Amino acid sequence: MVLDGNSVPLDLGRIKRLFTKHQKIALNHQYHGCAAANCDRPPTWTEAHHEHPWSQGGNTDLKHGIPLCPPHHHMADHPQSWTMQQLPTGGVRFTRRQ
């Protein structure tokens, strides 16, 4: 998505841990807010989450990022308590583990 001006890289690999401002803009354009099913939090309330944790070798690439509101981001960061299922729409659904 280049609207008028210089393009910027959206795939950073392992160069940076945190998603950039431009990556967050692209994620918010893709998802229009929190990607969790039935969550209505707007883009300004979301944080970029690595689908594959950066600490475990995940890349900071647009295709591996997902915008989540703080409560859903907390769930995603605790896989021992929550499962995160990818939906056909690109969003995710959380279920508490038994």
C-alpha positions in Angstrom: 0.0 0.0 0.0 1.8 3.1 -1.2 -0.5 6.2 -1.3 1.8 9.0 -2.3 5.5 9.0 -1.5 8.3 6.7 -0.8 7.6 3.1 -0.1 8.9 1.6 3.1 9.8 -2.0 3.9 7.1 -4.0 5.6 9.2 -7.2 6.1 12.0 -6.7 8.5 12.9 -10.3 9.4 15.0 -10.4 12.5 16.5 -6.9 12.2 13.9 -5.4 14.6 11.8 -6.9 17.4 9.0 -4.3 17.4 6.7 -3.6 14.5 7.2 -0.2 12.9 4.6 2.6 12.6 4.2 1.7 8.9 3.7 -2.0 9.6 1.0 -1.1 12.1 -0.7 1.2 9.6 -0.8 -1.7 7.1 -2.1 -4.2 9.7 -4.8 -1.8 10.7 -5.8 -1.3 7.1 -6.0 -5.1 6.7 -8.0 -5.9 9.9 -9.7 -2.6 10.8 -9.1 -3.2 14.5 -8.6 -6.1 16.8 -8.4 -9.4 14.8 -10.1 -11.4 17.6 -13.5 -12.7 16.6 -16.4 -10.5 17.9 -14.0 -7.9 19.3 -14.9 -4.3 18.3 -11.8 -2.5 19.5 -10.7 0.1 17.0 -7.2 0.2 15.4 -6.0 2.8 17.8 -6.5 0.4 20.7 -4.5 -2.5 19.2 -0.9 -3.7 19.6 0.9 -5.7 16.9 1.4 -9.3 17.9 4.0 -11.7 16.4 2.2 -14.9 15.4 5.5 -16.8 16.0 7.2 -15.2 19.1 10.2 -13.1 18.2 12.1 -14.6 21.2 11.7 -18.0 19.6 13.0 -17.0 16.1 9.9 -15.4 14.7 10.2 -12.6 12.2 8.9 -9.0 12.3 7.2 -9.3 9.0 3.8 -8.0 8.0 2.5 -11.5 7.1 3.4 -12.7 10.6 1.8 -9.8 12.5 -1.7 -9.5 13.8 -3.4 -6.5 15.6 -4.8 -7.4 19.0 -6.3 -5.3 21.8 -4.5 -5.6 25.1 -6.8 -8.3 26.6 -6.5 -10.5 23.5 -2.8 -9.8 23.2 -2.4 -11.0 26.8 -4.3 -14.2 25.9 -2.1 -14.7 22.8 1.0 -14.4 25.0 -0.2 -17.1 27.4 -0.6 -20.3 25.2 -0.6 -22.5 28.3 -4.0 -21.0 29.2 -5.5 -20.1 25.8 -5.5 -21.6 22.3 -5.6 -19.2 19.4 -7.3 -20.6 16.3 -6.8 -18.9 12.9 -10.1 -18.2 11.1 -10.6 -18.3 7.3 -11.3 -14.6 7.5 -7.7 -14.0 8.8 -8.9 -13.2 12.3 -8.4 -15.4 15.3 -10.6 -17.0 18.0 -9.5 -17.7 21.6 -10.5 -20.6 23.7 -9.6 -21.3 27.3 -7.6 -24.5 27.8 -9.2 -27.1 30.1 
